[in-house]
């Protein structure tokens, strides 16, 4: 049976402007929001015509996403604890439920590492995104000094460090000397987190994954091949809340 379609038209939507966009892009974001990306200078009076042309797709997709969101149990997604293996820390997470209230996050170390989320926990993507933002900020506290320490030990240079949250990449090294790390590196055991940092530092000298790159990495991490294989096995072992924050 096809999903029931909403009778509200047009649906509520949010507009974002992107200077690099060449056309109007329609996306449905859980828990059931329409996001419209328009090129810079786009005549927004044309939107009703564009929405009408895609009406069937919009209504069917919104209904399917809303139905899927209604079946998700927040208790299966939201964590009670967050373990950061790279720094050997476990954070307790508690929730103060207030339906209809925008979610807020606070955290402290005393008496034990503790995150407190207050607000409407039923809005799972928003709550998970708050946790993701916390992870990114906390990653800056630990990962940036770690990069600096390893850079000094190995004499491998970099210009700046950026900590991001990504679904697939552990890190990257730009042509401008920016070393980027995924905050999810904190979920890895220390030996693998260290490998990721050394891997990206080596790219400051060797851009490609060629023989010279692996020779350089092996110089600073003799068992890098074995650890790299182990890292690949951990590539998709992210907590559900972390992955859900991208939906």
C-alpha positions as CSV (number, residue, x, y, z in Angstrom):
1,X,0.0,0.0,0.0
2,X,1.5,3.4,-0.9
3,X,2.1,5.9,1.9
4,X,-0.7,8.3,2.7
5,X,-0.1,11.7,1.2
6,X,-0.5,14.9,3.1
7,X,-3.3,17.2,1.9
8,X,-1.3,20.3,3.0
9,X,0.0,22.2,0.0
10,X,2.4,23.6,-0.4
11,X,4.2,21.9,2.6
12,X,6.4,23.9,5.0
13,X,9.8,24.4,3.5
14,X,13.2,26.0,4.2
15,X,15.2,27.9,1.6
16,X,19.0,27.9,1.4
17,X,21.1,29.9,-1.1
18,X,24.2,28.5,-2.7
19,X,26.4,30.5,-4.9
20,X,27.7,27.4,-6.7
21,X,24.2,26.0,-7.4
22,X,23.2,26.0,-11.1
23,X,19.6,25.0,-10.6
24,X,16.9,24.6,-7.9
25,X,17.5,21.5,-5.8
26,X,14.7,19.9,-3.7
27,X,15.6,17.6,-0.8
28,X,13.6,16.0,1.9
29,X,15.2,16.0,5.4
30,X,14.0,13.9,8.3
31,X,11.8,14.1,10.2
32,X,9.9,15.4,7.2
33,X,11.1,18.8,6.1
34,X,11.5,20.1,2.6
35,X,14.7,22.0,1.9
36,X,15.0,24.0,-1.3
37,X,18.5,25.1,-2.4
38,X,18.4,28.0,-4.9
39,X,21.2,29.7,-6.9
40,X,22.3,33.2,-5.8
41,X,20.0,35.8,-7.4
42,X,17.2,33.3,-8.1
43,X,13.7,34.8,-8.6
44,X,11.8,33.1,-5.7
45,X,8.5,34.0,-7.4
46,X,9.2,31.0,-9.6
47,X,9.1,28.5,-6.6
48,X,5.3,27.8,-6.7
49,X,5.6,26.7,-10.3
50,X,8.6,24.5,-9.5
51,X,6.9,22.9,-6.5
52,X,3.8,22.1,-8.5
53,X,5.9,20.4,-11.2
54,X,7.3,18.1,-8.5
55,X,4.2,17.8,-6.4
56,X,3.7,14.0,-6.7
57,X,7.4,13.3,-5.7
58,X,7.3,15.8,-2.8
59,X,4.1,14.5,-1.3
60,X,5.1,10.8,-1.7
61,X,8.6,11.3,-0.3
62,X,7.4,13.5,2.6
63,X,4.8,10.8,3.6
64,X,7.4,8.0,3.4
65,X,9.9,9.9,5.5
66,X,7.3,10.9,8.1
67,X,6.1,7.3,8.3
68,X,9.7,6.0,8.7
69,X,10.4,8.6,11.4
70,X,7.3,7.6,13.3
71,X,8.5,4.0,13.5
72,X,11.8,4.9,15.0
73,X,12.1,4.4,18.8
74,X,14.3,7.2,20.3
75,X,15.5,4.7,23.0
76,X,17.2,2.7,20.2
77,X,19.1,5.7,18.9
78,X,19.8,8.0,21.8
79,X,22.8,6.9,23.9
80,X,23.0,6.5,27.7
81,X,26.8,6.7,27.5
82,X,29.3,7.8,24.9
83,X,32.7,6.0,24.9
84,X,35.6,7.8,23.4
85,X,38.2,5.0,23.1
86,X,40.9,7.2,21.7
87,X,41.2,9.1,25.0
88,X,39.7,6.4,27.3
89,X,36.7,8.5,28.5
90,X,33.1,7.4,28.9
91,X,30.5,10.2,29.1
92,X,27.1,9.6,30.8
93,X,24.2,11.2,28.9
94,X,20.9,12.1,30.6
95,X,17.8,13.6,29.1
96,X,15.3,16.1,30.5
97,X,12.2,15.7,28.3
98,X,10.2,18.8,27.6
99,X,8.0,18.2,24.5
100,X,7.9,21.1,22.1
101,X,10.9,22.8,23.7
102,X,14.0,23.3,21.5
103,X,16.8,21.0,22.6
104,X,19.8,22.3,24.4
105,X,23.0,20.6,25.5
106,X,25.3,21.2,28.4
107,X,28.3,19.2,29.7
108,X,30.8,19.1,32.5
109,X,33.6,16.9,33.9
110,X,32.6,16.9,37.6
111,X,31.9,14.8,39.5
112,X,32.2,12.6,36.3
113,X,32.1,13.3,32.6
114,X,28.4,14.1,32.0
115,X,26.3,15.4,29.1
116,X,22.8,16.8,29.8
117,X,20.3,17.2,27.0
118,X,17.1,19.2,27.7
119,X,14.2,19.6,25.4
120,X,12.1,17.6,22.9
121,X,13.9,14.3,22.4
122,X,11.4,13.1,19.8
123,X,13.1,15.4,17.3
124,X,15.9,12.8,16.8
125,X,17.9,14.4,14.0
126,X,18.1,17.7,15.9
127,X,19.1,16.0,19.2
128,X,21.7,13.8,17.5
129,X,23.1,16.8,15.7
130,X,23.6,18.5,19.1
131,X,25.6,15.5,20.2
132,X,27.6,15.6,17.0
133,X,28.4,19.3,17.5
134,X,29.6,18.4,21.0
135,X,31.8,15.7,19.6
136,X,33.3,18.1,17.1
137,X,34.1,20.7,19.8
138,X,35.5,18.1,22.2
139,X,37.6,16.7,19.4
140,X,39.3,20.1,19.1
141,X,40.4,19.8,22.7
142,X,42.1,16.5,22.2
143,X,42.9,16.0,18.5
144,X,44.6,19.3,17.8
145,X,47.2,18.9,20.6
146,X,47.7,15.3,19.5
147,X,48.5,16.5,16.0
148,X,51.0,19.1,17.3
149,X,52.7,16.5,19.5
150,X,53.1,14.0,16.7
151,X,54.3,16.7,14.3
152,X,57.0,17.7,16.7
153,X,58.1,14.1,17.2
154,X,58.2,13.2,13.5
155,X,59.2,16.6,12.0
156,X,56.2,16.3,9.7
157,X,54.8,19.7,9.0
158,X,51.3,21.2,8.7
159,X,49.9,24.7,8.8
160,X,46.6,24.3,10.6
161,X,44.2,21.7,11.9
162,X,40.4,21.5,11.2
163,X,38.1,19.1,13.1
164,X,35.0,18.1,11.3
165,X,32.3,15.4,11.5
166,X,31.9,13.2,8.4
167,X,30.3,9.9,7.5
168,X,33.0,8.3,5.5
169,X,36.5,10.0,5.7
170,X,38.8,9.8,8.7
171,X,40.9,12.7,7.5
172,X,42.5,14.7,4.7
173,X,45.4,17.0,3.9
174,X,44.8,20.0,1.6
175,X,47.2,21.6,-0.8
176,X,47.3,24.7,1.5
177,X,48.6,22.6,4.4
178,X,45.3,22.1,6.3
179,X,45.1,18.8,8.1
180,X,41.5,17.8,8.6
181,X,40.4,15.1,11.0
182,X,37.0,13.5,11.5
183,X,35.9,14.0,15.1
184,X,34.8,10.4,15.0
185,X,38.5,9.5,15.3
186,X,37.7,9.7,19.0
187,X,35.7,6.5,18.7
188,X,38.8,4.6,17.6
189,X,41.3,2.9,19.9
190,X,44.5,5.0,20.5
191,X,46.7,2.9,18.1
192,X,44.3,3.5,15.2
193,X,43.6,7.2,16.1
194,X,47.4,7.7,16.1
195,X,47.7,6.0,12.7
196,X,45.1,8.3,11.2
197,X,47.0,11.4,12.4
198,X,50.3,10.1,11.2
199,X,48.7,9.1,7.8
200,X,47.6,12.7,7.2
201,X,50.8,14.2,8.5
202,X,52.7,12.1,5.9
203,X,50.5,13.6,3.2
204,X,52.2,16.9,3.9
205,X,55.3,15.4,2.3
206,X,53.9,12.8,0.0
207,X,50.6,13.7,-1.6
208,X,49.9,10.3,-3.2
209,X,49.5,6.9,-1.8
210,X,52.6,5.7,-3.6
211,X,55.7,3.8,-2.4
212,X,57.4,6.8,-1.0
213,X,54.3,7.6,1.1
214,X,54.2,4.1,2.6
215,X,57.9,4.2,3.3
216,X,57.5,7.4,5.2
217,X,54.5,6.2,7.2
218,X,56.3,2.9,8.0
219,X,59.3,4.9,9.2
220,X,57.1,6.5,11.9
221,X,54.7,3.5,12.4
222,X,56.5,0.3,11.5
223,X,53.3,-1.8,11.7
224,X,51.3,0.7,9.6
225,X,50.1,-1.9,7.1
226,X,48.6,-4.1,9.8
227,X,47.0,-1.2,11.5
228,X,45.7,0.2,8.2
229,X,43.9,-3.2,7.6
230,X,42.4,-3.0,11.1
231,X,41.3,0.6,10.5
232,X,39.4,-0.5,7.4
233,X,37.6,-3.1,9.4
234,X,36.5,-0.3,11.8
235,X,35.4,2.0,9.0
236,X,31.7,1.7,9.6
237,X,31.6,1.1,13.3
238,X,30.0,4.4,14.3
239,X,27.3,4.7,17.0
240,X,23.8,4.9,15.7
241,X,23.3,8.4,17.0
242,X,26.3,9.6,15.1
243,X,25.1,8.3,11.8
244,X,21.5,9.4,12.5
245,X,22.8,13.0,13.0
246,X,23.4,13.2,9.2
247,X,19.8,12.2,8.2
